[in-house]
Amino acid sequence: MKRVVSVSLGSSKRDHAAEIELFGEKFRLERIGTDGDIQKMIALIKEFDGKVDAFGLGGIDLYIQAVDRRYTLRDAQKIAAAARLTPIVDGSGLKNTLERRIIRHLAKEKGIFNERKKVLLVCAMDRFGMAEAMQELNCEVIYGDVLYVLGLPFPVTSLKVLALLARLLVPVIRLLPFRLIYPTGEKQEENKPRFPRYFEEADIIAGDFHFIRCYMPSRLDGKTIITNTVTPDDLFLLKKSGVKLLITTTPELEGRSFGTNVMEAMLVALSGKKEELTPQEYESLLEKLDLKPRLVYF
């Protein structure tokens, strides 16, 4: 049995494990949260290095995709360097391939985008494949990177403008402690609404669930949420807030959806390679797996 372990900067309350079979190969998928403790992440990776088939880097991105350029986050680079024998991936390869495919699937097969939709994508640099796919579908998108990462009242409505801002800001942002730009540990359980009008005006709210959970208003009546990595508690929260439809880009496994970092690590382990796959290799595997999004109507 192949073993995939996601070591996450997030809350240990969200830990989970599941066993699945792909192409006759059995996998055990595990998620271990460290409650915001980077040194604990490094220690865990060193402990499991060479003993598991692939690592997922959870709760933190190794890269920021600034539209046409990719930057490495300093904190994430230090963590990833602890893996010397086992390949480690952060999910960015799947975000750029799987999530792009899922948006197109929702448009073609489910009619989700039959009419022009108003979309709040809480962080496009974290979900660039999704951002481009929504642009192709002529959605009216608010890119919330400045609103929800920097906390500044500047909604971005163009990927070209986002690219310009990214080139100016990301070289500095990548050097900051990750806790300053993303909710980690116990902060993932907090809710402090930020710029609620953009949530309220959107038909669809998309992107990283922790950004959504931390900054959403108490009511999201009739909204569609497109995200991943949700637990049963998250489902209860969304139902209570009035959400109409939840779509997760990764499938349900043993009662919850895993993050893209786990699913990407699973594909790397399946391939037998000791490094991140190419976009073409991810596309080939995704074509064979034919993964479908999970739709939950409340």
C-alpha positions in Angstrom: 0.0 0.0 0.0 1.3 3.4 -0.9 1.2 6.1 1.8 0.6 9.8 1.3 1.0 12.2 4.2 -0.1 15.8 4.1 1.7 17.8 6.8 -0.3 20.9 7.3 0.2 24.3 9.0 -3.5 24.3 9.7 -5.5 23.1 12.7 -5.1 19.6 14.0 -8.9 19.5 14.5 -9.2 18.9 10.8 -7.0 15.8 10.7 -8.3 12.9 8.7 -7.3 9.6 7.0 -8.8 7.5 4.2 -7.9 4.5 2.1 -8.7 4.3 -1.6 -7.8 2.2 -4.6 -6.7 3.6 -8.0 -5.8 1.4 -11.0 -5.5 -1.6 -8.7 -3.1 0.3 -6.3 -4.2 0.9 -2.7 -3.4 4.2 -1.0 -3.6 5.5 2.5 -4.1 9.3 2.6 -3.4 11.1 5.9 -3.6 14.7 7.0 -1.6 15.9 10.1 -2.2 19.5 11.2 0.4 21.3 13.3 -1.7 24.3 14.6 0.5 26.9 12.9 3.8 25.5 14.1 6.4 25.6 11.3 9.1 23.9 13.3 6.7 21.0 14.1 6.0 20.7 10.3 9.7 20.4 9.6 10.2 17.8 12.4 7.3 15.7 11.1 8.6 15.8 7.5 12.1 14.8 8.7 10.5 11.9 10.7 8.5 10.5 7.7 11.1 11.3 5.0 11.9 8.2 3.1 9.2 6.2 4.9 6.2 7.5 2.9 5.7 7.7 -0.9 4.8 11.4 -1.2 4.2 14.4 1.0 1.5 17.0 0.6 2.4 20.5 1.9 -0.8 21.7 3.5 -2.0 25.0 4.9 0.8 26.9 3.1 1.6 27.3 -0.6 5.2 26.7 -1.8 4.5 29.1 -4.7 2.5 32.2 -5.5 1.4 32.3 -9.1 1.5 36.0 -10.1 -0.4 35.4 -13.3 2.6 34.9 -15.6 5.3 34.5 -13.0 5.8 32.1 -10.1 7.4 33.1 -6.8 8.6 30.8 -4.0 7.4 31.7 -0.4 10.3 31.8 1.9 8.6 30.0 4.9 7.3 27.3 2.6 10.7 26.8 1.0 12.3 26.2 4.5 9.6 23.6 5.2 9.9 21.8 1.9 13.7 21.6 2.2 13.2 19.1 5.1 12.1 16.4 2.6 15.3 15.0 1.1 14.1 11.5 0.0 10.4 11.8 -0.4 8.8 14.1 -3.1 6.8 17.0 -1.7 4.1 19.0 -3.5 1.8 21.8 -2.5 -1.2 21.2 -4.8 -0.4 24.0 -7.2 0.0 21.5 -10.1 -3.5 20.3 -9.6 -5.0 23.7 -9.0 -3.7 24.7 -12.4 -5.0 21.6 -14.1 -7.8 19.9 -12.2 -9.6 23.1 -11.1 -9.5 24.5 -14.6 -11.0 21.3 -15.9 -13.7 21.3 -13.1 -14.9 24.8 -14.0 -15.2 23.9 -17.6 -17.1 20.7 -16.6 -19.5 22.7 -14.4 -20.2 25.0 -17.3 -20.7 22.2 -19.9 -22.3 19.4 -17.9 -24.0 21.2 -15.0 -25.0 24.5 -16.6 -23.6 26.4 -13.6 -22.4 29.2 -15.8 -25.3 29.3 -18.3 -25.9 33.0 -17.4 -23.1 35.5 -16.7 -22.2 35.1 -13.1 -20.9 37.5 -10.5 -18.0 35.7 -8.9 -15.9 36.6 -5.8 -12.6 34.6 -6.1 -11.1 35.3 -2.7 -7.5 34.7 -3.9 -6.7 34.3 -7.6 -2.9 33.9 -7.1 -3.8 30.7 -5.2 -6.3 29.5 -7.8 -4.9 30.7 -11.2 -6.3 27.8 -13.2 -9.8 28.6 -11.8 -9.3 32.3 -12.4 -8.5 31.8 -16.1 -11.3 29.4 -16.6 -13.8 31.8 -15.2 -12.4 34.6 -17.4 -12.9 32.3 -20.4 -16.6 31.9 -19.4 -17.1 35.7 -19.3 -17.8 35.8 -15.6 -17.9 39.2 -13.8 -15.1 38.4 -11.3 -13.8 40.3 -8.3 -10.3 39.0 -7.5 -10.0 39.3 -3.8 -6.2 39.1 -3.4 -5.8 42.7 -2.2 -9.0 42.6 -0.2 -8.4 39.4 1.8 -4.7 38.9 1.7 -3.6 42.4 2.3 -6.8 43.7 3.9 -6.9 46.8 1.7 -10.2 48.1 0.2 -9.1 47.6 -3.4 -11.2 45.1 -5.5 -9.4 43.9 -8.6 -11.5 43.1 -11.7 -8.9 42.4 -14.3 -6.2 39.6 -14.4 -4.0 42.1 -16.2 -4.2 44.5 -13.3 -3.6 41.7 -10.9 -0.5 40.7 -12.8 0.8 44.2 -12.5 0.1 44.4 -8.8 1.7 41.0 -8.3 4.9 42.0 -10.0 5.2 44.9 -7.6 4.0 43.3 -4.4 4.8 39.6 -4.5 8.6 39.9 -4.3 8.1 41.6 -0.9 5.1 39.4 0.3 7.0 36.2 -0.3 9.5 37.2 2.4 6.9 37.8 5.1 6.0 35.3 7.8 3.2 33.2 6.3 0.9 33.8 9.3 0.7 37.5 8.3 -0.9 36.7 4.9 -2.9 33.6 5.6 -5.0 32.2 8.5 -3.0 29.4 10.2 -3.6 27.3 13.3 -6.5 28.5 15.5 -7.1 31.5 13.3 -8.6 29.1 10.8 -11.5 28.6 13.3 -12.2 32.4 13.6 -14.7 34.4 11.7 -14.1 38.2 11.3 -16.1 39.4 8.3 -14.0 41.6 6.0 -15.5 43.6 3.1 -18.8 41.7 3.3 -20.4 43.5 0.4 -18.3 41.5 -2.1 -19.6 38.3 -0.6 -23.2 39.6 -0.6 -23.1 40.9 -4.2 -21.6 37.6 -5.7 -23.6 34.7 -7.1 -20.6 32.4 -6.7 -17.9 32.6 -4.0 -14.8 30.6 -5.0 -11.4 29.8 -3.8 -9.6 28.7 -0.6 -12.0 27.7 2.1 -10.1 29.2 5.0 -10.2 32.6 3.4 -13.9 32.1 2.8 -14.6 30.9 6.4 -12.5 33.6 8.1 -14.0 36.6 6.2 -17.5 35.7 5.1 -20.6 37.4 6.6 -23.0 35.4 8.7 -25.5 35.1 5.9 -24.8 33.7 2.4 -28.4 33.1 1.3 -28.7 31.5 -2.1 -25.0 31.5 -2.8 -22.9 28.8 -4.6 -19.5 28.0 -3.0 -16.7 26.5 -5.1 -13.9 25.3 -2.9 -12.3 22.2 -1.5 -11.1 20.8 1.8 -14.3 20.9 3.8 -15.2 18.9 6.9 -18.7 17.9 8.2 -18.5 20.9 10.5 -17.9 23.2 7.5 -20.9 21.7 5.8 -23.0 22.5 8.8 -21.7 26.1 8.9 -22.5 26.6 5.2 -26.0 25.2 5.5 -26.7 27.3 8.5 -25.5 30.4 6.7 -28.0 29.8 3.9 -25.7 28.5 1.1 -27.6 26.9 -1.7 -24.9 24.8 -3.3 -21.5 23.6 -2.3 -19.1 22.4 -5.0 -15.7 20.8 -4.0 -13.2 20.4 -6.8 -11.8 17.3 -5.1 -14.0 14.2 -4.5 -15.4 13.1 -1.1 -13.3 10.5 0.6 -14.5 9.0 3.9 -16.8 11.9 4.7 -14.8 14.9 3.6 -12.8 16.3 0.7 -9.1 16.4 0.9 -6.9 19.4 -0.2 -5.4 19.5 -3.6 -2.0 19.0 -2.0 -3.1 15.5 -0.9 -4.6 14.6 -4.3 -1.5 15.9 -6.1 0.8 13.9 -3.8 -1.3 10.8 -4.5 -0.8 11.3 -8.3 3.0 11.7 -7.7 3.0 8.5 -5.7 1.0 6.7 -8.3 3.5 7.8 -11.0 6.4 6.5 -9.0 8.4 9.7 -9.8 10.4 11.5 -7.1 9.5 15.0 -8.2 6.5 17.2 -9.2 4.9 16.1 -12.4 4.6 18.2 -15.5 1.3 19.8 -16.5 1.1 17.3 -19.3 1.6 14.4 -16.9 -1.1 15.7 -14.6 -3.5 16.1 -17.5 -2.9 12.6 -18.7 -3.5 11.1 -15.2 -6.6 13.3 -14.7 -8.0 12.1 -18.1 -7.6 8.5 -16.9 -9.1 9.1 -13.4 -12.0 11.2 -14.8 -12.4 12.9 -11.4 -15.7 14.7 -10.9 -16.6 17.5 -8.5 -18.8 16.9 -5.5 -22.1 18.8 -5.5 -24.0 19.3 -2.2 -27.4 21.0 -2.4 -28.6 22.3 0.9 
